Amino acid sequence: MTLIADSAELQAFCARLAEADYITVDTEFLRDSTYWPKLCLLQLAGPAEEDVAAVDPLAEGIDLAPVYTLSHNPKIVKVLHSARQDMEIFYQLSGRLPAPIFDTQVAAMVCGFGESVGYDTLARKLTGAQIDKSSRFTDWSRRPLAQRQLTYALADVTHLRKIYKKLARRLEKSGRAPWLDEEMAILTSPETYRLEPEEAWKRLKTRSNDRRYLAVLRALATWREEEAQQRDVPRGRVLRDEQLFDIAAHRPTSEDELSRSRGISRDLARGRIGKAILETVSGALALPDSDLPKPPPTQKSMNGIGPLMDLLKVMLKLRCEEHDVAQKLIASSADLEQIAISDEAEVLALRGWRYDIFGRDALALKHGTVALSASGNKVRVVPL
């Protein structure tokens, strides 16, 4: 098994792959103790059996520029499985995203392999391969890597060749290749991976409509995100979510008040972190009312939405089984709730091919122009 730890060797290997119509890509990384994922191993393979290698990004002096050039080549399809985290790593390291890409997990959902199918399951069903899982919890940052670890890592790109070819043929035969376009567009959009500190507060789950509370929470979340990024530590290592909520609720103005907040020691309150927290809270409290964030919109309630949701779930399951496509790819429970509330819901299920498969019937069911009927173990849609 090849482990490339030299820039010249990597350049030569990538030059060979530059003539391929596709390459398979996978990464091994750690993120337990850092904000940014730490790339520990990069696996690449071309169509030719001999064109496969693991690249050691931790090797001293190695230049990964040839890999980035390859990943940005518009003539080469980059094949990945469950691509989102791999794409995030490429974006963080190179500032650009690989494109075009083919995510075999999404393609498998389109082809009827169920929701979020794992790589080992897909390899077994499409290639007959049995993936050895004994190395899946390896600390990929430790060197040297054992041969069995490299074998395990490279299996993630070698079997991917056959998986890609078989899924691509199925998609072409069924005419469903365009179904992937929207998902791939999301995965190749920089907006998907930009971590703007000012937007961090929107990921926090709060039911408060108090605009001053939300202003303090927004400021604290922004500060925490910037602190975590600068120190390259998980945001929970700076402050946990529940601590943000507590500080935003009590809005301390002194070291003594801050030290009475959840999980804040007196020493921390007196130190650099405590001073930064107090300055952040003070700044948010000084904002004029016009600059306070607006509460999240309250969703309009509907009597009977529970039974209607149940009917929509049956319709979703029925149509997905008929078309042999994963439900997760069509609509989530949250999407169904939005459809139940509004015909103009901003959900993918009411656009494009998803509308043709499910959305049109969902709205018809909602408005009583079709019904669901059971006969034995069969459920069918009946026009009214």
Rosetta blueprint (number, residue, H / E / L):
1 M L
2 T L
3 L E
4 I E
5 A L
6 D L
7 S H
8 A H
9 E H
10 L H
11 Q H
12 A H
13 F H
14 C H
15 A H
16 R H
17 L H
18 A L
19 E L
20 A L
21 D L
22 Y E
23 I E
24 T E
25 V E
26 D E
27 T E
28 E E
29 F E
30 L E
31 R L
32 D L
33 S L
34 T L
35 Y L
36 W L
37 P L
38 K E
39 L E
40 C E
41 L E
42 L E
43 Q E
44 L E
45 A E
46 G L
47 P L
48 A L
49 E L
50 E L
51 D L
52 V E
53 A E
54 A E
55 V E
56 D L
57 P L
58 L L
59 A L
60 E L
61 G L
62 I L
63 D L
64 L L
65 A H
66 P H
67 V H
68 Y H
69 T H
70 L H
71 S H
72 H L
73 N L
74 P L
75 K L
76 I L
77 V E
78 K E
79 V E
80 L E
81 H L
82 S L
83 A L
84 R H
85 Q H
86 D H
87 M H
88 E H
89 I H
90 F H
91 Y H
92 Q H
93 L H
94 S H
95 G L
96 R L
97 L L
98 P L
99 A L
100 P L
101 I E
102 F E
103 D E
104 T H
105 Q H
106 V H
107 A H
108 A H
109 M H
110 V H
111 C L
112 G L
113 F L
114 G L
115 E L
116 S L
117 V L
118 G L
119 Y H
120 D H
121 T H
122 L H
123 A H
124 R H
125 K H
126 L H
127 T H
128 G L
129 A L
130 Q L
131 I L
132 D L
133 K L
134 S L
135 S L
136 R L
137 F L
138 T L
139 D L
140 W L
141 S L
142 R L
143 R L
144 P L
145 L L
146 A L
147 Q H
148 R H
149 Q H
150 L H
151 T H
152 Y H
153 A H
154 L H
155 A H
156 D H
157 V H
158 T H
159 H H
160 L H
161 R H
162 K H
163 I H
164 Y H
165 K H
166 K H
167 L H
168 A H
169 R H
170 R H
171 L H
172 E H
173 K H
174 S H
175 G L
176 R L
177 A L
178 P L
179 W H
180 L H
181 D H
182 E H
183 E H
184 M H
185 A H
186 I H
187 L H
188 T L
189 S L
190 P H
191 E H
192 T H
193 Y L
194 R L
195 L L
196 E L
197 P H
198 E H
199 E H
200 A H
201 W H
202 K H
203 R H
204 L L
205 K L
206 T L
207 R L
208 S L
209 N L
210 D L
211 R H
212 R H
213 Y H
214 L H
215 A H
216 V H
217 L H
218 R H
219 A H
220 L H
221 A H
222 T H
223 W H
224 R H
225 E H
226 E H
227 E H
228 A H
229 Q H
230 Q H
231 R H
232 D L
233 V L
234 P L
235 R H
236 G H
237 R H
238 V H
239 L L
240 R L
241 D H
242 E H
243 Q H
244 L H
245 F H
246 D H
247 I H
248 A H
249 A H
250 H H
251 R L
252 P L
253 T L
254 S L
255 E H
256 D H
257 E H
258 L H
259 S H
260 R L
261 S L
262 R L
263 G L
264 I L
265 S L
266 R H
267 D H
268 L H
269 A H
270 R H
271 G L
272 R H
273 I H
274 G H
275 K H
276 A H
277 I H
278 L H
279 E H
280 T H
281 V H
282 S H
283 G H
284 A H
285 L H
286 A L
287 L L
288 P L
289 D H
290 S H
291 D H
292 L L
293 P L
294 K L
295 P L
296 P L
297 P L
298 T L
299 Q L
300 K L
301 S L
302 M L
303 N L
304 G L
305 I H
306 G H
307 P H
308 L H
309 M H
310 D H
311 L H
312 L H
313 K H
314 V H
315 M H
316 L H
317 K H
318 L H
319 R H
320 C H
321 E H
322 E H
323 H H
324 D L
325 V L
326 A L
327 Q H
328 K H
329 L H
330 I H
331 A L
332 S L
333 S H
334 A H
335 D H
336 L H
337 E H
338 Q H
339 I H
340 A H
341 I H
342 S L
343 D L
344 E L
345 A L
346 E L
347 V L
348 L H
349 A H
350 L H
351 R L
352 G H
353 W H
354 R H
355 Y H
356 D H
357 I H
358 F H
359 G H
360 R H
361 D H
362 A H
363 L H
364 A H
365 L H
366 K H
367 H L
368 G L
369 T L
370 V E
371 A E
372 L E
373 S E
374 A E
375 S E
376 G L
377 N L
378 K E
379 V E
380 R E
381 V E
382 V E
383 P E
384 L L
